[in-house]
Amino acid sequence: MVNNEEIVRALNKLAKWGLFVEPTSATILSAFEKLRDDGILEPKEKVLMPLTGFGLKATDKLLNLIE
């Protein structure tokens, strides 16, 4: 489970990487980081993180979230 603050952090990170996704799509990066930090994922384990939902669909929400 991830909270809104973690999702916003992931959304900002994805935006810096050039990936413009809607907020719900950023949840996957937040969850991945939490699983990695908690030691549930192995350090060299490969993980596929599907990023769906183009950010233009949520531009109004994104403008309030992205720094």
GROMACS elastic network, one bead per residue, 0.5 to 0.9 nm:
[ bonds ]
;  ai    aj funct       b0    kb
    1    30     6  0.89672   500
    1    31     6  0.69475   500
    1    34     6  0.86847   500
    2     5     6  0.82845   500
    2     6     6  0.62822   500
    2     7     6  0.70561   500
    2    27     6  0.72913   500
    2    30     6  0.65407   500
    2    31     6  0.62711   500
    2    34     6  0.79842   500
    3     6     6  0.54528   500
    3     7     6  0.64390   500
    3     8     6  0.88846   500
    3    27     6  0.88767   500
    3    30     6  0.86676   500
    4     7     6  0.50069   500
    4     8     6  0.61735   500
    4     9     6  0.86299   500
    4    27     6  0.88658   500
    5     8     6  0.51641   500
    5     9     6  0.62847   500
    5    10     6  0.87152   500
    6     9     6  0.50829   500
    6    10     6  0.62484   500
    6    11     6  0.85671   500
    6    27     6  0.80528   500
    6    30     6  0.58658   500
    6    31     6  0.87202   500
    7    10     6  0.50529   500
    7    11     6  0.60224   500
    7    12     6  0.86024   500
    7    23     6  0.70424   500
    7    24     6  0.79661   500
    7    25     6  0.89375   500
    7    26     6  0.59070   500
    7    27     6  0.54009   500
    7    28     6  0.85626   500
    7    29     6  0.79029   500
    7    30     6  0.57667   500
    7    31     6  0.87441   500
    8    12     6  0.61720   500
    8    13     6  0.85621   500
    8    23     6  0.74096   500
    8    26     6  0.77444   500
    8    27     6  0.87188   500
    8    30     6  0.88322   500
    8    65     6  0.64210   500
    8    66     6  0.73250   500
    9    12     6  0.52026   500
    9    13     6  0.62359   500
    9    14     6  0.86970   500
    9    26     6  0.87638   500
    9    30     6  0.78805   500
    9    66     6  0.86860   500
   10    14     6  0.60875   500
   10    15     6  0.84900   500
   10    23     6  0.88684   500
   10    26     6  0.57082   500
   10    27     6  0.72654   500
   10    28     6  0.85581   500
   10    29     6  0.59447   500
   10    30     6  0.56874   500
   11    14     6  0.51738   500
   11    15     6  0.61305   500
   11    16     6  0.86657   500
   11    19     6  0.87724   500
   11    20     6  0.83209   500
   11    21     6  0.75012   500
   11    22     6  0.80586   500
   11    23     6  0.64304   500
   11    25     6  0.83578   500
   11    26     6  0.52366   500
   11    27     6  0.81431   500
   11    29     6  0.83524   500
   11    30     6  0.87499   500
   11    62     6  0.87627   500
   11    65     6  0.82255   500
   11    66     6  0.72629   500
   12    15     6  0.50333   500
   12    16     6  0.62308   500
   12    17     6  0.86857   500
   12    26     6  0.89185   500
   12    65     6  0.81646   500
   12    66     6  0.57663   500
   12    67     6  0.70873   500
   13    16     6  0.51524   500
   13    17     6  0.64009   500
   13    18     6  0.88610   500
   13    19     6  0.87281   500
   14    18     6  0.64171   500
   14    19     6  0.51660   500
   14    20     6  0.70053   500
   14    21     6  0.77342   500
   14    26     6  0.74774   500
   14    29     6  0.84391   500
   15    19     6  0.50247   500
   15    20     6  0.55645   500
   15    21     6  0.77651   500
   15    66     6  0.81276   500
   16    19     6  0.73313   500
   16    20     6  0.89972   500
   17    20     6  0.87640   500
   19    51     6  0.87559   500
   19    54     6  0.88778   500
   19    55     6  0.86019   500
   20    53     6  0.87511   500
   20    54     6  0.62914   500
   20    56     6  0.78532   500
   21    24     6  0.81527   500
   21    25     6  0.61176   500
   21    26     6  0.68663   500
   21    51     6  0.70532   500
   21    52     6  0.69977   500
   21    53     6  0.57177   500
   21    56     6  0.78780   500
   21    57     6  0.88098   500
   21    58     6  0.85543   500
   22    25     6  0.55472   500
   22    26     6  0.69227   500
   22    51     6  0.89516   500
   22    52     6  0.78994   500
   22    53     6  0.55657   500
   22    54     6  0.57543   500
   22    56     6  0.75463   500
   22    57     6  0.70195   500
   22    58     6  0.58565   500
   22    59     6  0.80720   500
   22    61     6  0.85731   500
   22    62     6  0.73411   500
   23    26     6  0.52498   500
   23    27     6  0.70581   500
   23    53     6  0.86385   500
   23    55     6  0.77913   500
   23    58     6  0.78259   500
   23    61     6  0.81473   500
   23    62     6  0.72877   500
   23    65     6  0.88153   500
   24    27     6  0.55118   500
   24    28     6  0.81635   500
   24    52     6  0.87087   500
   24    53     6  0.80716   500
   25    28     6  0.62824   500
   25    29     6  0.81951   500
   25    50     6  0.81153   500
   25    51     6  0.55571   500
   25    52     6  0.58091   500
   25    53     6  0.64041   500
   25    54     6  0.87547   500
   26    29     6  0.56004   500
   26    30     6  0.67402   500
   26    31     6  0.89629   500
   26    51     6  0.73429   500
   26    52     6  0.89925   500
   27    30     6  0.51090   500
   27    31     6  0.61798   500
   27    32     6  0.85753   500
   28    31     6  0.51332   500
   28    32     6  0.60728   500
   28    33     6  0.86433   500
   28    49     6  0.64539   500
   28    50     6  0.77260   500
   28    51     6  0.76951   500
   29    32     6  0.50056   500
   29    33     6  0.61634   500
   29    34     6  0.85932   500
   29    49     6  0.73025   500
   29    51     6  0.89445   500
   30    33     6  0.52778   500
   30    34     6  0.62756   500
   30    35     6  0.87387   500
   31    34     6  0.51136   500
   31    35     6  0.61726   500
   31    36     6  0.85489   500
   32    35     6  0.51765   500
   32    36     6  0.60905   500
   32    37     6  0.85367   500
   32    41     6  0.84300   500
   32    47     6  0.84482   500
   32    49     6  0.82568   500
   33    36     6  0.50534   500
   33    37     6  0.59829   500
   33    38     6  0.84591   500
   34    37     6  0.51087   500
   34    38     6  0.60227   500
   34    39     6  0.85962   500
   34    40     6  0.86977   500
   35    38     6  0.51617   500
   35    39     6  0.62925   500
   35    40     6  0.52108   500
   35    41     6  0.59059   500
   36    39     6  0.52248   500
   36    40     6  0.59552   500
   36    41     6  0.50412   500
   36    42     6  0.72865   500
   36    43     6  0.74141   500
   37    40     6  0.76908   500
   37    41     6  0.82144   500
   38    41     6  0.78497   500
   39    42     6  0.67053   500
   39    43     6  0.81240   500
   41    44     6  0.83159   500
   41    45     6  0.64863   500
   41    46     6  0.89813   500
   41    47     6  0.89688   500
   42    45     6  0.50195   500
   42    46     6  0.85956   500
   43    46     6  0.87396   500
   51    54     6  0.86579   500
   53    56     6  0.86127   500
   53    57     6  0.75430   500
   54    57     6  0.60977   500
   54    58     6  0.79562   500
   55    58     6  0.54832   500
   55    59     6  0.61307   500
   55    62     6  0.74716   500
   56    59     6  0.50056   500
   56    60     6  0.86129   500
   56    62     6  0.87235   500
   57    60     6  0.84810   500
   58    61     6  0.54445   500
   58    62     6  0.61165   500
   58    63     6  0.87108   500
   59    63     6  0.60756   500
   59    64     6  0.88037   500
   60    63     6  0.54824   500
   60    64     6  0.69622   500
   61    64     6  0.54700   500
   61    65     6  0.65669   500
   61    66     6  0.89575   500
   62    66     6  0.58721   500
   63    66     6  0.58198   500
   63    67     6  0.82237   500
   64    67     6  0.80786   500
